[in-house]
């Protein structure tokens, strides 16, 4: 079974889980060398499809099973009449087991195998240096080989995972091959979808190597990759529907100089189906809000006392967009924190939470970017990005809330330990206001009686895919551009009428 993006399976695994799965496939009767041969054939097919005019291959091989795949790919290419050379990085005498058998097969096909001494590369480069077992930073001689590959300007295919990319976190371990194509096997690794992965993976192809589904099903899934087939369902509406059935969302934010953030959150809440939307903001922003969307009940707020009457009928609060960190915002956040309502906290609400100015109530969703996550955990941003899944789970547990850790490969974590990942998005989304839109989307879904984790999963997926579609137009994406696309996607995936 071969998958090229899209579609993929929705199960993501750690490196240890995939190694365990390999071992169980072998124990069930599939020899390890046969699995290696299947992997080599899958990679070889992918090379020929991607570069049909290619006739020359340069394989850089280490000394583990990843290298074994590389030697078998070289043998297949040589058998097909290609010009092939393998550069052995490290001592070939260290090869053992199936990798040693693969090395001998390459020799039997008269593949040229040379020690790596930084020779010039030519043709298509196969990265078979380091597999999923890499723990610390890449060391010599692999670091220089990776640098050489990246500087070559040649097309590159990585076997299973780009060498130097952490299979569990997506973090670059000192240096990583920048592949044009990665062919991965048996189970999808978490690190192929988050953190630094989009920068180095290139096109991703998955082959399950004919693994028995019953054996695969025995391995618990670390992270669910969100896709159309597994999205939480927002129920169709009865034909007798009225606004009172779909919740009242109160958006709180928009201090002086930040009014647009609250307006974006309110607009996305409205467009994602909340029955009624109220915006509590600075009085100076009321006229702009009414001009932009008269459907939103906009109220100028001077103090927390005025907020109480608005919170009482609300079913969900969206707190923080443009709230600021001055006395006005702190007083409103303090009032919201004491309201027994499901809430979405974003932006300055999170900064104030990190500073200890408020306590998070129950049934909340928090939506930090890596910098905010670092402040909430009391660590560096680099530490968050070094292991995003662990950081997301830590935040969910610490605050007893659903956590959306935004960024490349956004993660959704529940206090119970559930993890989901959205692998859509676009670099054009690197602009202000997108987080405010996302907070509003999640709030609207919660108002329509979706559980917090489900609302976060669906909201993040809609937001990421809308950004990907809008980002296809290139730079200059504005946050408001996503809102009509999100509404369209929501209707396509979750129709209003059955």
PyMOL commands that set and color helices and strands:
alter all, ss='L'
color gray80, all
select helices_A, chain A and resi 15-27+32-50+65-79+92-94+97-108+142-152+190-192+197-200+213-216+228-230+243-245+259-271+283-292+304-312+327-337+348-354+370-377+381-386+388-399+427-429+434-447+452-471+481-493
alter helices_A, ss='H'
color red, helices_A
select strands_A, chain A and resi 2-4+11-13+56-61+83-88+112-115+124-128+156-159+181-185+188-189+203-207+223-225+248-252+276-281+297-300+316-319+342-345+364-366+402-405+410-413+419-422
alter strands_A, ss='S'
color yellow, strands_A
deselect
rebuild
show_as cartoon
